[in-house]
């Protein structure tokens, strides 16, 4: 729960210490937690470090940030 590596990222929708929203080819990937930090973003691969509490994949960005 301290490091998450994601491939296939097309972009970053929003970024904060408690929520990161990534754009994938299939929709949005939302990572919720605490102390979230992007440590790498290269060639569609991203590494997020911190306390990951929840990961959700969906077509729309969550309304409550």
N, C-alpha and C positions, 0 to 999 in steps of 0.2 A: 504493500500500500504506500510505499514511499517513492516509487518511480514507475512511470507508465510510458511505454513507447508505442506511438501510433504511426502507422504508415498509410499512405494514400490521402494525405491532407492536401486540400486545394487552397485553403486560406484560413485566416483567423477572423472569426466574427466578433468575439469579445474576449477580454482577458482581465482577470482580477484575482486576488489572493484566495477567493472562495469559489470562483466559478470560471471555467475556461470553456468557450464554445468554438468548435472547429467546424469548418465547412469541408465535407467529404463529397465524393461524387454521388452518393446515395442520400444525402441530406446532412443534417447537423448532428454532431457528437458533443454532448454536454458532459463535462467533468465537474463534479461538485466535491468540495473538501475544504481544507484549511491550509494556509501557507503554500498555496500552489504557485510554482515558478516554472516558466518555460526555460529550459536549459539548453535546448537545441532545436533548430528548425532549418532543415536542409533537404532539398530534393524530395519534398513531400513527406518527409519523416520528421516527427516531433517527439521530444521527450519532455514530460511534465513531471516535476518532482514536488513532493509535499504529501500531506495526509489525504489520500483519495478515499472519499466516502461513498460516492455513487457515480456511475457512468450510465448515460442513457443515449440512445440513438433514435432519432426521429426526424420527420420532415420539416418541422417548424422549430423556431427558437423558443425556449420556455418563456412564458410571460413574466413570471416572478423572478427577478434577479436578486 
